[in-house]
Amino acid sequence: FVLVHFSTDIKTDLFEPGHYQTADILRAAEHFFNGGTNFERPLKEAMRLLQNGFENADITIITDGECSLPKEFTEEFCKKTASYKATVTGILLDKGGPCGQSLEPFCDKIYHSKDIAEDDIAVQLLNSKAS
C-alpha cells in the first residue's frame, strides 16, 4: 500500500508487508499539509509507482478541492493507467456546491460525499472489488 499525501507538495508513505509498524501508520494518518490543491504532483507520483511494481493498482484520490490540469498531462496519465491496468477513483469531499469537475478527465468513478454517507462509499468500493 502506498499513501501519497498532497497539497501543493507531496509526501509518499510506502507500507510493504513486514516493513512497517503501527507507529508508521499513525504518523501517516496524522500528516496534514494545511491546505492547497495540486493534482499533477501526486498523479505523477502514481505514474512513477505504476512503473515500479505497482501495476494493476487501485488509485484513489481524495480531495475537497479543484485543480485544473493541462490536457496533455491528463491524456498521458490516462494512457499510462490504462497500459498498467490501473483504475482511478475520485472521492470528493464536497458537502454541497458544484465541485469536482476537475476529477472527471482522469477518474473512472467519482463519489461525492454530499450524495452518499462516508461509510457507504467504503462499502461500495469494497463491493466493486469483490465482484
N, CA, C and O atoms as a Tinker XYZ file with bonds, in Angstrom:
   524  protein
     1  N      0.843000   -1.170000    0.000000    73     2
     2  CA     0.000000    0.000000    0.000000    64     1     3
     3  C      0.888000    1.233000    0.000000    63     2     4     5
     4  O      1.894000    1.293000    0.707000    81     3
     5  N      0.503000    2.205000   -0.798000    73     3     6
     6  CA     1.226000    3.471000   -0.831000    64     5     7
     7  C      0.223000    4.592000   -0.601000    63     6     8     9
     8  O     -0.843000    4.623000   -1.215000    81     7
     9  N      0.572000    5.501000    0.279000    73     7    10
    10  CA    -0.245000    6.683000    0.542000    64     9    11
    11  C      0.554000    7.899000    0.083000    63    10    12    13
    12  O      1.659000    8.150000    0.562000    81    11
    13  N     -0.028000    8.649000   -0.856000    73    11    14
    14  CA     0.622000    9.873000   -1.331000    64    13    15
    15  C     -0.200000   11.037000   -0.813000    63    14    16    17
    16  O     -1.296000   11.305000   -1.304000    81    15
    17  N      0.332000   11.721000    0.175000    73    15    18
    18  CA    -0.304000   12.929000    0.698000    64    17    19
    19  C     -0.032000   14.039000   -0.309000    63    18    20    21
    20  O      1.043000   14.086000   -0.907000    81    19
    21  N     -0.999000   14.931000   -0.498000    73    19    22
    22  CA    -0.743000   16.013000   -1.441000    64    21    23
    23  C     -1.464000   17.285000   -1.035000    63    22    24    25
    24  O     -2.503000   17.266000   -0.376000    81    23
    25  N     -0.886000   18.354000   -1.446000    73    23    26
    26  CA    -1.455000   19.707000   -1.394000    64    25    27
    27  C     -0.764000   20.409000   -2.557000    63    26    28    29
    28  O     -1.018000   20.070000   -3.712000    81    27
    29  N      0.099000   21.371000   -2.278000    73    27    30
    30  CA     0.962000   21.897000   -3.329000    64    29    31
    31  C      2.294000   21.153000   -3.333000    63    30    32    33
    32  O      3.148000   21.402000   -4.184000    81    31
    33  N      2.467000   20.244000   -2.383000    73    31    34
    34  CA     3.641000   19.384000   -2.248000    64    33    35
    35  C      3.143000   17.952000   -2.131000    63    34    36    37
    36  O      1.934000   17.730000   -2.064000    81    35
    37  N      4.039000   16.979000   -2.105000    73    35    38
    38  CA     3.643000   15.591000   -1.862000    64    37    39
    39  C      4.545000   14.961000   -0.813000    63    38    40    41
    40  O      5.674000   15.399000   -0.593000    81    39
    41  N      4.023000   13.930000   -0.174000    73    39    42
    42  CA     4.791000   13.090000    0.741000    64    41    43
    43  C      4.299000   11.670000    0.514000    63    42    44    45
    44  O      3.095000   11.419000    0.557000    81    43
    45  N      5.210000   10.740000    0.275000    73    43    46
    46  CA     4.850000    9.362000   -0.034000    64    45    47
    47  C      5.209000    8.446000    1.137000    63    46    48    49
    48  O      6.347000    8.424000    1.607000    81    47
    49  N      4.213000    7.695000    1.591000    73    47    50
    50  CA     4.425000    6.683000    2.628000    64    49    51
    51  C      4.192000    5.311000    2.005000    63    50    52    53
    52  O      3.109000    5.030000    1.491000    81    51
    53  N      5.218000    4.458000    2.054000    73    51    54
    54  CA     5.168000    3.119000    1.492000    64    53    55
    55  C      5.017000    2.105000    2.628000    63    54    56    57
    56  O      5.793000    2.105000    3.583000    81    55
    57  N      4.017000    1.251000    2.507000    73    55    58
    58  CA     3.762000    0.229000    3.520000    64    57    59
    59  C      3.903000   -1.149000    2.879000    63    58    60    61
    60  O      2.937000   -1.711000    2.365000    81    59
    61  N      5.125000   -1.682000    2.920000    73    59    62
    62  CA     5.391000   -3.010000    2.375000    64    61    63
    63  C      5.196000   -4.048000    3.472000    63    62    64    65
    64  O      5.550000   -3.802000    4.626000    81    63
    65  N      4.637000   -5.207000    3.126000    73    63    66
    66  CA     4.411000   -6.245000    4.141000    64    65    67
    67  C      5.675000   -6.536000    4.944000    63    66    68    69
    68  O      6.741000   -6.798000    4.386000    81    67
    69  N      5.531000   -6.484000    6.262000    73    67    70
    70  CA     6.643000   -6.778000    7.158000    64    69    71
    71  C      7.650000   -5.665000    7.339000    63    70    72    73
    72  O      8.633000   -5.846000    8.058000    81    71
    73  N      7.440000   -4.507000    6.709000    73    71    74
    74  CA     8.418000   -3.422000    6.787000    64    73    75
    75  C      7.860000   -2.138000    7.377000    63    74    76    77
    76  O      8.400000   -1.059000    7.131000    81    75
    77  N      6.789000   -2.236000    8.152000    73    75    78
    78  CA     6.242000   -1.054000    8.812000    64    77    79
    79  C      5.634000   -1.470000   10.140000    63    78    80    81
    80  O      5.307000   -2.636000   10.358000    81    79
    81  N      5.491000   -0.492000   11.019000    73    79    82
    82  CA     4.922000   -0.726000   12.335000    64    81    83
    83  C      3.716000    0.185000   12.532000    63    82    84    85
    84  O      3.457000    1.076000   11.722000    81    83
    85  N      2.989000   -0.047000   13.607000    73    83    86
    86  CA     1.814000    0.758000   13.919000    64    85    87
    87  C      2.168000    2.242000   13.986000    63    86    88    89
    88  O      1.384000    3.084000   13.548000    81    87
    89  N      3.321000    2.564000   14.518000    73    87    90
    90  CA     3.745000    3.968000   14.618000    64    89    91
    91  C      3.843000    4.607000   13.228000    63    90    92    93
    92  O      3.545000    5.791000   13.072000    81    91
    93  N      4.256000    3.836000   12.223000    73    91    94
    94  CA     4.345000    4.354000   10.864000    64    93    95
    95  C      2.951000    4.687000   10.316000    63    94    96    97
    96  O      2.773000    5.698000    9.636000    81    95
    97  N      1.988000    3.852000   10.608000    73    95    98
    98  CA     0.606000    4.082000   10.173000    64    97    99
    99  C      0.052000    5.333000   10.853000    63    98   100   101
   100  O     -0.580000    6.168000   10.206000    81    99
   101  N      0.288000    5.456000   12.141000    73    99   102
   102  CA    -0.205000    6.622000   12.877000    64   101   103
   103  C      0.429000    7.912000   12.380000    63   102   104   105
   104  O     -0.246000    8.935000   12.263000    81   103
   105  N      1.721000    7.866000   12.089000    73   103   106
   106  CA     2.411000    9.039000   11.558000    64   105   107
   107  C      1.789000    9.462000   10.220000    63   106   108   109
   108  O      1.581000   10.649000    9.967000    81   107
   109  N      1.500000    8.484000    9.382000    73   107   110
   110  CA     0.884000    8.779000    8.079000    64   109   111
   111  C     -0.522000    9.341000    8.260000    63   110   112   113
   112  O     -0.910000   10.288000    7.575000    81   111
   113  N     -1.278000    8.762000    9.177000    73   111   114
   114  CA    -2.655000    9.214000    9.404000    64   113   115
   115  C     -2.704000   10.629000    9.969000    63   114   116   117
   116  O     -3.657000   11.366000    9.718000    81   115
   117  N     -1.698000   11.004000   10.718000    73   115   118
   118  CA    -1.683000   12.320000   11.355000    64   117   119
   119  C     -1.105000   13.414000   10.457000    63   118   120   121
   120  O     -1.207000   14.596000   10.784000    81   119
   121  N     -0.502000   13.035000    9.334000    73   119   122
   122  CA     0.137000   14.024000    8.462000    64   121   123
   123  C     -0.914000   14.920000    7.801000    63   122   124   125
   124  O     -1.950000   14.439000    7.341000    81   123
   125  N     -0.639000   16.214000    7.759000    73   123   126
   126  CA    -1.517000   17.172000    7.091000    64   125   127
   127  C     -0.674000   18.336000    6.602000    63   126   128   129
   128  O      0.151000   18.861000    7.349000    81   127
   129  N     -0.872000   18.747000    5.353000    73   127   130
   130  CA    -0.109000   19.839000    4.759000    64   129   131
   131  C     -0.701000   21.223000    5.030000    63   130   132   133
   132  O     -0.073000   22.226000    4.689000    81   131
   133  N     -1.858000   21.306000    5.618000    73   131   134
   134  CA    -2.521000   22.586000    5.895000    64   133   135
   135  C     -3.073000   23.272000    4.645000    63   134   136   137
   136  O     -3.054000   24.499000    4.546000    81   135
   137  N     -3.553000   22.493000    3.711000    73   135   138
   138  CA    -4.263000   23.073000    2.579000    64   137   139
   139  C     -3.466000   23.203000    1.316000    63   138   140   141
   140  O     -2.254000   22.994000    1.289000    81   139
   141  N     -4.180000   23.555000    0.260000    73   139   142
   142  CA    -3.593000   23.672000   -1.066000    64   141   143
   143  C     -3.965000   22.450000   -1.895000    63   142   144   145
   144  O     -4.087000   21.348000   -1.361000    81   143
   145  N     -4.145000   22.643000   -3.198000    73   143   146
   146  CA    -4.532000   21.527000   -4.065000    64   145   147
   147  C     -3.747000   21.580000   -5.364000    63   146   148   149
   148  O     -3.821000   22.554000   -6.113000    81   147
   149  N     -2.995000   20.518000   -5.619000    73   147   150
   150  CA    -2.289000   20.339000   -6.875000    64   149   151
   151  C     -2.388000   18.865000   -7.213000    63   150   152   153
   152  O     -1.765000   18.042000   -6.541000    81   151
   153  N     -3.160000   18.501000   -8.247000    73   151   154
   154  CA    -3.328000   17.101000   -8.625000    64   153   155
   155  C     -2.154000   16.561000   -9.426000    63   154   156   157
   156  O     -1.895000   15.359000   -9.392000    81   155
   157  N     -1.444000   17.412000  -10.141000    73   155   158
   158  CA    -0.400000   16.928000  -11.040000    64   157   159
   159  C      0.722000   16.214000  -10.297000    63   158   160   161
   160  O      1.184000   15.163000  -10.741000    81   159
   161  N      1.161000   16.760000   -9.190000    73   159   162
   162  CA     2.282000   16.146000   -8.456000    64   161   163
   163  C      1.947000   14.750000   -7.936000    63   162   164   165
   164  O      2.751000   13.839000   -8.137000    81   163
   165  N      0.787000   14.525000   -7.267000    73   163   166
   166  CA     0.501000   13.156000   -6.818000    64   165   167
   167  C      0.206000   12.207000   -7.979000    63   166   168   169
   168  O      0.502000   11.016000   -7.881000    81   167
   169  N     -0.367000   12.703000   -9.068000    73   167   170
   170  CA    -0.625000   11.835000  -10.213000    64   169   171
   171  C      0.673000   11.439000  -10.907000    63   170   172   173
   172  O      0.787000   10.319000  -11.405000    81   171
   173  N      1.657000   12.344000  -10.947000    73   171   174
   174  CA     2.986000   11.981000  -11.464000    64   173   175
   175  C      3.623000   10.916000  -10.575000    63   174   176   177
   176  O      4.270000    9.989000  -11.061000    81   175
   177  N      3.428000   11.062000   -9.269000    73   175   178
   178  CA     3.956000   10.054000   -8.336000    64   177   179
   179  C      3.257000    8.716000   -8.570000    63   178   180   181
   180  O      3.902000    7.669000   -8.511000    81   179
   181  N      1.964000    8.733000   -8.832000    73   179   182
   182  CA     1.238000    7.492000   -9.132000    64   181   183
   183  C      1.793000    6.835000  -10.392000    63   182   184   185
   184  O      1.950000    5.615000  -10.437000    81   183
   185  N      2.091000    7.634000  -11.415000    73   183   186
   186  CA     2.679000    7.072000  -12.639000    64   185   187
   187  C      4.049000    6.460000  -12.357000    63   186   188   189
   188  O      4.382000    5.398000  -12.882000    81   187
   189  N      4.826000    7.124000  -11.542000    73   187   190
   190  CA     6.151000    6.591000  -11.182000    64   189   191
   191  C      6.002000    5.253000  -10.474000    63   190   192   193
   192  O      6.739000    4.307000  -10.751000    81   191
   193  N      5.045000    5.180000   -9.560000    73   191   194
   194  CA     4.820000    3.941000   -8.819000    64   193   195
   195  C      4.322000    2.823000   -9.731000    63   194   196   197
   196  O      4.721000    1.670000   -9.567000    81   195
   197  N      3.456000    3.150000  -10.686000    73   195   198
   198  CA     2.977000    2.150000  -11.645000    64   197   199
   199  C      4.148000    1.511000  -12.386000    63   198   200   201
   200  O      4.140000    0.310000  -12.657000    81   199
   201  N      5.144000    2.314000  -12.707000    73   199   202
   202  CA     6.313000    1.835000  -13.447000    64   201   203
   203  C      7.288000    1.073000  -12.559000    63   202   204   205
   204  O      8.240000    0.472000  -13.056000    81   203
   205  N      7.055000    1.094000  -11.240000    73   203   206
   206  CA     7.990000    0.467000  -10.302000    64   205   207
   207  C      7.316000   -0.594000   -9.435000    63   206   208   209
   208  O      7.520000   -0.638000   -8.222000    81   207
   209  N      6.514000   -1.445000  -10.070000    73   207   210
   210  CA     5.978000   -2.606000   -9.369000    64   209   211
   211  C      4.562000   -2.492000   -8.854000    63   210   212   213
   212  O      4.089000   -3.414000   -8.189000    81   211
   213  N      3.868000   -1.414000   -9.127000    73   211   214
   214  CA     2.504000   -1.254000   -8.630000    64   213   215
   215  C      1.474000   -1.293000   -9.760000    63   214   216   217
   216  O      0.446000   -0.619000   -9.697000    81   215
   217  N      1.766000   -2.104000  -10.813000    73   215   218
   218  CA     0.792000   -2.239000  -11.873000    64   217   219
   219  C     -0.494000   -2.881000  -11.328000    63   218   220   221
   220  O     -0.480000   -3.475000  -10.251000    81   219
   221  N     -1.589000   -2.762000  -12.061000    73   219   222
   222  CA    -2.918000   -3.233000  -11.627000    64   221   223
   223  C     -3.364000   -2.532000  -10.349000    63   222   224   225
   224  O     -4.119000   -3.104000   -9.562000    81   223
   225  N     -2.917000   -1.330000  -10.138000    73   223   226
   226  CA    -3.204000   -0.604000   -8.897000    64   225   227
   227  C     -4.619000   -0.034000   -8.890000    63   226   228   229
   228  O     -5.210000    0.241000   -9.934000    81   227
   229  N     -5.131000    0.130000   -7.695000    73   227   230
   230  CA    -6.362000    0.871000   -7.460000    64   229   231
   231  C     -5.940000    2.216000   -6.897000    63   230   232   233
   232  O     -5.550000    2.310000   -5.733000    81   231
   233  N     -6.014000    3.244000   -7.705000    73   231   234
   234  CA    -5.606000    4.584000   -7.304000    64   233   235
   235  C     -6.850000    5.326000   -6.829000    63   234   236   237
   236  O     -7.851000    5.392000   -7.543000    81   235
   237  N     -6.785000    5.877000   -5.635000    73   235   238
   238  CA    -7.903000    6.653000   -5.100000    64   237   239
   239  C     -7.392000    8.033000   -4.746000    63   238   240   241
   240  O     -6.414000    8.176000   -4.012000    81   239
   241  N     -8.053000    9.041000   -5.268000    73   239   242
   242  CA    -7.692000   10.421000   -4.946000    64   241   243
   243  C     -8.835000   11.007000   -4.116000    63   242   244   245
   244  O     -9.984000   11.037000   -4.557000    81   243
   245  N     -8.508000   11.462000   -2.930000    73   243   246
   246  CA    -9.491000   12.043000   -2.015000    64   245   247
   247  C     -9.185000   13.526000   -1.899000    63   246   248   249
   248  O     -8.074000   13.907000   -1.531000    81   247
   249  N    -10.165000   14.364000   -2.211000    73   247   250
   250  CA    -9.908000   15.801000   -2.238000    64   249   251
   251  C    -11.155000   16.601000   -1.893000    63   250   252   253
   252  O    -12.281000   16.124000   -2.034000    81   251
   253  N    -10.933000   17.804000   -1.445000    73   251   254
   254  CA   -12.033000   18.750000   -1.238000    64   253   255
   255  C    -11.864000   19.944000   -2.162000    63   254   256   257
   256  O    -12.530000   20.966000   -1.996000    81   255
   257  N    -10.969000   19.813000   -3.139000    73   255   258
   258  CA   -10.651000   20.967000   -3.974000    64   257   259
   259  C    -10.716000   20.702000   -5.451000    63   258   260   261
   260  O    -10.976000   19.587000   -5.903000    81   259
   261  N    -10.474000   21.756000   -6.187000    73   259   262
   262  CA   -10.429000   21.753000   -7.637000    64   261   263
   263  C     -9.009000   22.078000   -8.072000    63   262   264   265
   264  O     -8.287000   22.811000   -7.396000    81   263
   265  N     -8.625000   21.522000   -9.206000    73   263   266
   266  CA    -7.296000   21.803000   -9.743000    64   265   267
   267  C     -7.324000   21.517000  -11.234000    63   266   268   269
   268  O     -7.555000   20.380000  -11.646000    81   267
   269  N     -7.094000   22.522000  -12.032000    73   267   270
   270  CA    -7.072000   22.285000  -13.476000    64   269   271
   271  C     -5.732000   21.661000  -13.859000    63   270   272   273
   272  O     -4.686000   21.979000  -13.294000    81   271
   273  N     -5.803000   20.770000  -14.830000    73   271   274
   274  CA    -4.610000   20.093000  -15.322000    64   273   275
   275  C     -4.502000   20.317000  -16.827000    63   274   276   277
   276  O     -5.516000   20.418000  -17.518000    81   275
   277  N     -3.274000   20.393000  -17.332000    73   275   278
   278  CA    -3.116000   20.509000  -18.786000    64   277   279
   279  C     -3.692000   19.271000  -19.484000    63   278   280   281
   280  O     -3.538000   18.148000  -19.004000    81   279
   281  N     -4.344000   19.489000  -20.603000    73   279   282
   282  CA    -4.949000   18.385000  -21.360000    64   281   283
   283  C     -3.905000   17.320000  -21.715000    63   282   284   285
   284  O     -4.190000   16.124000  -21.650000    81   283
   285  N     -2.711000   17.752000  -22.086000    73   283   286
   286  CA    -1.645000   16.810000  -22.443000    64   285   287
   287  C     -1.298000   15.905000  -21.266000    63   286   288   289
   288  O     -1.059000   14.710000  -21.439000    81   287
   289  N     -1.275000   16.486000  -20.066000    73   287   290
   290  CA    -0.950000   15.691000  -18.886000    64   289   291
   291  C     -2.040000   14.660000  -18.613000    63   290   292   293
   292  O     -1.734000   13.494000  -18.363000    81   291
   293  N     -3.309000   15.070000  -18.658000    73   291   294
   294  CA    -4.387000   14.109000  -18.371000    64   293   295
   295  C     -4.414000   13.003000  -19.415000    63   294   296   297
   296  O     -4.702000   11.853000  -19.084000    81   295
   297  N     -4.120000   13.327000  -20.665000    73   295   298
   298  CA    -4.060000   12.287000  -21.697000    64   297   299
   299  C     -2.939000   11.299000  -21.408000    63   298   300   301
   300  O     -3.131000   10.089000  -21.523000    81   299
   301  N     -1.766000   11.808000  -21.032000    73   299   302
   302  CA    -0.634000   10.936000  -20.688000    64   301   303
   303  C     -0.980000   10.069000  -19.485000    63   302   304   305
   304  O     -0.710000    8.868000  -19.487000    81   303
   305  N     -1.576000   10.671000  -18.455000    73   303   306
   306  CA    -1.935000    9.923000  -17.248000    64   305   307
   307  C     -2.935000    8.815000  -17.589000    63   306   308   309
   308  O     -2.773000    7.683000  -17.132000    81   307
   309  N     -3.948000    9.114000  -18.370000    73   307   310
   310  CA    -4.964000    8.106000  -18.730000    64   309   311
   311  C     -4.359000    6.969000  -19.547000    63   310   312   313
   312  O     -4.709000    5.806000  -19.344000    81   311
   313  N     -3.448000    7.298000  -20.475000    73   311   314
   314  CA    -2.771000    6.253000  -21.246000    64   313   315
   315  C     -1.929000    5.366000  -20.341000    63   314   316   317
   316  O     -1.924000    4.143000  -20.478000    81   315
   317  N     -1.219000    5.998000  -19.417000    73   315   318
   318  CA    -0.346000    5.248000  -18.509000    64   317   319
   319  C     -1.158000    4.329000  -17.603000    63   318   320   321
   320  O     -0.810000    3.160000  -17.437000    81   319
   321  N     -2.243000    4.846000  -17.012000    73   319   322
   322  CA    -3.053000    3.997000  -16.129000    64   321   323
   323  C     -3.688000    2.855000  -16.913000    63   322   324   325
   324  O     -3.783000    1.738000  -16.405000    81   323
   325  N     -4.119000    3.118000  -18.133000    73   323   326
   326  CA    -4.699000    2.046000  -18.951000    64   325   327
   327  C     -3.653000    0.984000  -19.281000    63   326   328   329
   328  O     -3.938000   -0.211000  -19.210000    81   327
   329  N     -2.445000    1.417000  -19.641000    73   327   330
   330  CA    -1.409000    0.451000  -20.007000    64   329   331
   331  C     -0.967000   -0.404000  -18.818000    63   330   332   333
   332  O     -0.527000   -1.539000  -19.005000    81   331
   333  N     -1.077000    0.125000  -17.609000    73   331   334
   334  CA    -0.716000   -0.630000  -16.407000    64   333   335
   335  C     -1.932000   -1.239000  -15.721000    63   334   336   337
   336  O     -1.838000   -1.745000  -14.603000    81   335
   337  N     -3.085000   -1.183000  -16.407000    73   335   338
   338  CA    -4.335000   -1.760000  -15.916000    64   337   339
   339  C     -4.717000   -1.245000  -14.527000    63   338   340   341
   340  O     -5.167000   -2.008000  -13.672000    81   339
   341  N     -4.534000    0.039000  -14.321000    73   339   342
   342  CA    -4.880000    0.684000  -13.048000    64   341   343
   343  C     -6.257000    1.327000  -13.173000    63   342   344   345
   344  O     -6.660000    1.747000  -14.257000    81   343
   345  N     -6.966000    1.398000  -12.063000    73   343   346
   346  CA    -8.235000    2.113000  -12.022000    64   345   347
   347  C     -8.058000    3.334000  -11.126000    63   346   348   349
   348  O     -7.267000    3.322000  -10.183000    81   347
   349  N     -8.808000    4.384000  -11.438000    73   347   350
   350  CA    -8.695000    5.628000  -10.680000    64   349   351
   351  C    -10.078000    6.018000  -10.174000    63   350   352   353
   352  O    -11.013000    6.218000  -10.950000    81   351
   353  N    -10.182000    6.120000   -8.854000    73   351   354
   354  CA   -11.427000    6.509000   -8.203000    64   353   355
   355  C    -11.216000    7.842000   -7.505000    63   354   356   357
   356  O    -10.223000    8.035000   -6.803000    81   355
   357  N    -12.145000    8.753000   -7.699000    73   355   358
   358  CA   -12.109000   10.036000   -7.008000    64   357   359
   359  C    -13.142000   10.062000   -5.902000    63   358   360   361
   360  O    -14.282000    9.642000   -6.102000    81   359
   361  N    -12.761000   10.540000   -4.763000    73   359   362
   362  CA   -13.694000   10.755000   -3.656000    64   361   363
   363  C    -13.641000   12.241000   -3.349000    63   362   364   365
   364  O    -12.636000   12.765000   -2.868000    81   363
   365  N    -14.747000   12.902000   -3.640000    73   363   366
   366  CA   -14.818000   14.342000   -3.497000    64   365   367
   367  C    -15.553000   14.693000   -2.212000    63   366   368   369
   368  O    -16.729000   14.369000   -2.042000    81   367
   369  N    -14.851000   15.348000   -1.325000    73   367   370
   370  CA   -15.426000   15.787000   -0.055000    64   369   371
   371  C    -16.056000   17.150000   -0.284000    63   370   372   373
   372  O    -15.481000   18.177000    0.077000    81   371
   373  N    -17.250000   17.156000   -0.891000    73   371   374
   374  CA   -17.835000   18.407000   -1.358000    64   373   375
   375  C    -18.950000   18.956000   -0.496000    63   374   376   377
   376  O    -19.186000   20.163000   -0.532000    81   375
   377  N    -19.629000   18.166000    0.253000    73   375   378
   378  CA   -20.675000   18.637000    1.178000    64   377   379
   379  C    -21.513000   19.764000    0.588000    63   378   380   381
   380  O    -21.859000   20.717000    1.286000    81   379
   381  N    -21.832000   19.659000   -0.665000    73   379   382
   382  CA   -22.635000   20.679000   -1.332000    64   381   383
   383  C    -21.777000   21.554000   -2.215000    63   382   384   385
   384  O    -20.570000   21.671000   -2.005000    81   383
   385  N    -22.388000   22.156000   -3.183000    73   383   386
   386  CA   -21.651000   23.038000   -4.081000    64   385   387
   387  C    -21.221000   22.317000   -5.344000    63   386   388   389
   388  O    -21.050000   21.098000   -5.339000    81   387
   389  N    -21.045000   23.060000   -6.421000    73   387   390
   390  CA   -20.681000   22.464000   -7.704000    64   389   391
   391  C    -19.176000   22.238000   -7.808000    63   390   392   393
   392  O    -18.468000   23.044000   -8.413000    81   391
   393  N    -18.698000   21.182000   -7.239000    73   391   394
   394  CA   -17.274000   20.917000   -7.174000    64   393   395
   395  C    -17.005000   19.532000   -7.764000    63   394   396   397
   396  O    -17.871000   18.660000   -7.701000    81   395
   397  N    -15.849000   19.324000   -8.321000    73   395   398
   398  CA   -15.455000   18.002000   -8.763000    64   397   399
   399  C    -15.229000   17.842000  -10.246000    63   398   400   401
   400  O    -14.837000   16.764000  -10.693000    81   399
   401  N    -15.464000   18.879000  -11.020000    73   399   402
   402  CA   -15.289000   18.754000  -12.460000    64   401   403
   403  C    -13.847000   18.474000  -12.859000    63   402   404   405
   404  O    -13.604000   17.862000  -13.899000    81   403
   405  N    -12.903000   18.904000  -12.064000    73   403   406
   406  CA   -11.507000   18.686000  -12.440000    64   405   407
   407  C    -11.074000   17.230000  -12.249000    63   406   408   409
   408  O    -10.013000   16.840000  -12.736000    81   407
   409  N    -11.880000   16.414000  -11.544000    73   407   410
   410  CA   -11.582000   14.989000  -11.409000    64   409   411
   411  C    -12.046000   14.189000  -12.632000    63   410   412   413
   412  O    -11.508000   13.122000  -12.927000    81   411
   413  N    -13.042000   14.713000  -13.330000    73   411   414
   414  CA   -13.685000   13.961000  -14.411000    64   413   415
   415  C    -12.737000   13.496000  -15.519000    63   414   416   417
   416  O    -12.906000   12.377000  -16.002000    81   415
   417  N    -11.748000   14.291000  -15.950000    73   415   418
   418  CA   -10.904000   13.846000  -17.069000    64   417   419
   419  C    -10.039000   12.618000  -16.774000    63   418   420   421
   420  O     -9.605000   11.952000  -17.714000    81   419
   421  N     -9.778000   12.298000  -15.519000    73   419   422
   422  CA    -8.856000   11.195000  -15.245000    64   421   423
   423  C     -9.381000   10.140000  -14.278000    63   422   424   425
   424  O     -8.665000    9.179000  -13.995000    81   423
   425  N    -10.589000   10.274000  -13.764000    73   423   426
   426  CA   -11.148000    9.280000  -12.845000    64   425   427
   427  C    -12.124000    8.361000  -13.564000    63   426   428   429
   428  O    -12.917000    8.807000  -14.393000    81   427
   429  N    -12.057000    7.070000  -13.237000    73   427   430
   430  CA   -13.010000    6.101000  -13.780000    64   429   431
   431  C    -14.361000    6.225000  -13.085000    63   430   432   433
   432  O    -15.407000    6.021000  -13.701000    81   431
   433  N    -14.330000    6.559000  -11.812000    73   431   434
   434  CA   -15.541000    6.693000  -10.995000    64   433   435
   435  C    -15.290000    7.799000   -9.986000    63   434   436   437
   436  O    -14.184000    7.934000   -9.462000    81   435
   437  N    -16.337000    8.603000   -9.713000    73   435   438
   438  CA   -16.228000    9.680000   -8.723000    64   437   439
   439  C    -17.381000    9.541000   -7.740000    63   438   440   441
   440  O    -18.542000    9.425000   -8.131000    81   439
   441  N    -17.041000    9.556000   -6.465000    73   439   442
   442  CA   -18.038000    9.548000   -5.395000    64   441   443
   443  C    -18.065000   10.936000   -4.770000    63   442   444   445
   444  O    -17.014000   11.523000   -4.511000    81   443
   445  N    -19.249000   11.455000   -4.528000    73   443   446
   446  CA   -19.431000   12.762000   -3.891000    64   445   447
   447  C    -19.951000   12.547000   -2.473000    63   446   448   449
   448  O    -20.969000   11.885000   -2.273000    81   447
   449  N    -19.253000   13.103000   -1.498000    73   447   450
   450  CA   -19.697000   12.935000   -0.110000    64   449   451
   451  C    -21.045000   13.606000    0.140000    63   450   452   453
   452  O    -21.757000   13.214000    1.065000    81   451
   453  N    -21.409000   14.596000   -0.652000    73   451   454
   454  CA   -22.713000   15.239000   -0.473000    64   453   455
   455  C    -23.850000   14.300000   -0.859000    63   454   456   457
   456  O    -24.981000   14.484000   -0.410000    81   455
   457  N    -23.562000   13.291000   -1.691000    73   455   458
   458  CA   -24.591000   12.382000   -2.184000    64   457   459
   459  C    -24.662000   11.067000   -1.419000    63   458   460   461
   460  O    -25.638000   10.327000   -1.544000    81   459
   461  N    -23.654000   10.780000   -0.645000    73   459   462
   462  CA   -23.573000    9.459000   -0.026000    64   461   463
   463  C    -22.852000    9.558000    1.310000    63   462   464   465
   464  O    -21.931000   10.360000    1.464000    81   463
   465  N    -23.261000    8.757000    2.258000    73   463   466
   466  CA   -22.592000    8.730000    3.563000    64   465   467
   467  C    -21.197000    8.132000    3.400000    63   466   468   469
   468  O    -20.999000    7.244000    2.570000    81   467
   469  N    -20.241000    8.605000    4.174000    73   467   470
   470  CA   -18.855000    8.162000    4.060000    64   469   471
   471  C    -18.713000    6.646000    4.185000    63   470   472   473
   472  O    -17.936000    6.043000    3.444000    81   471
   473  N    -19.450000    6.015000    5.110000    73   471   474
   474  CA   -19.367000    4.565000    5.261000    64   473   475
   475  C    -19.861000    3.857000    4.007000    63   474   476   477
   476  O    -19.330000    2.811000    3.636000    81   475
   477  N    -20.867000    4.414000    3.355000    73   475   478
   478  CA   -21.405000    3.822000    2.133000    64   477   479
   479  C    -20.380000    3.844000    1.006000    63   478   480   481
   480  O    -20.343000    2.921000    0.193000    81   479
   481  N    -19.558000    4.870000    0.946000    73   479   482
   482  CA   -18.510000    4.933000   -0.068000    64   481   483
   483  C    -17.573000    3.740000    0.098000    63   482   484   485
   484  O    -17.267000    3.053000   -0.876000    81   483
   485  N    -17.120000    3.490000    1.313000    73   483   486
   486  CA   -16.209000    2.369000    1.573000    64   485   487
   487  C    -16.867000    1.048000    1.206000    63   486   488   489
   488  O    -16.230000    0.194000    0.589000    81   487
   489  N    -18.137000    0.864000    1.577000    73   487   490
   490  CA   -18.847000   -0.378000    1.264000    64   489   491
   491  C    -18.957000   -0.555000   -0.244000    63   490   492   493
   492  O    -18.724000   -1.653000   -0.749000    81   491
   493  N    -19.305000    0.499000   -0.974000    73   491   494
   494  CA   -19.410000    0.406000   -2.425000    64   493   495
   495  C    -18.071000    0.077000   -3.068000    63   494   496   497
   496  O    -18.009000   -0.738000   -3.988000    81   495
   497  N    -17.000000    0.704000   -2.593000    73   495   498
   498  CA   -15.675000    0.407000   -3.146000    64   497   499
   499  C    -15.282000   -1.050000   -2.896000    63   498   500   501
   500  O    -14.787000   -1.722000   -3.801000    81   499
   501  N    -15.499000   -1.534000   -1.684000    73   499   502
   502  CA   -15.163000   -2.924000   -1.358000    64   501   503
   503  C    -16.012000   -3.899000   -2.155000    63   502   504   505
   504  O    -15.502000   -4.912000   -2.634000    81   503
   505  N    -17.295000   -3.612000   -2.303000    73   503   506
   506  CA   -18.166000   -4.496000   -3.080000    64   505   507
   507  C    -17.779000   -4.526000   -4.543000    63   506   508   509
   508  O    -17.874000   -5.575000   -5.180000    81   507
   509  N    -17.341000   -3.397000   -5.098000    73   507   510
   510  CA   -16.947000   -3.374000   -6.507000    64   509   511
   511  C    -15.667000   -4.181000   -6.728000    63   510   512   513
   512  O    -15.468000   -4.732000   -7.811000    81   511
   513  N    -14.810000   -4.256000   -5.730000    73   511   514
   514  CA   -13.561000   -5.022000   -5.859000    64   513   515
   515  C    -13.806000   -6.523000   -5.664000    63   514   516   517
   516  O    -13.050000   -7.345000   -6.182000    81   515
   517  N    -14.857000   -6.883000   -4.923000    73   515   518
   518  CA   -15.162000   -8.283000   -4.660000    64   517   519
   519  C    -15.798000   -8.949000   -5.872000    63   518   520   521
   520  O    -15.720000  -10.169000   -6.021000    81   519
   521  N    -16.427000   -8.158000   -6.742000    73   519   522
   522  CA   -17.113000   -8.755000   -7.895000    64   521   523
   523  C    -16.247000   -8.888000   -9.105000    63   522   524
   524  O    -16.702000   -9.374000  -10.140000    81   523
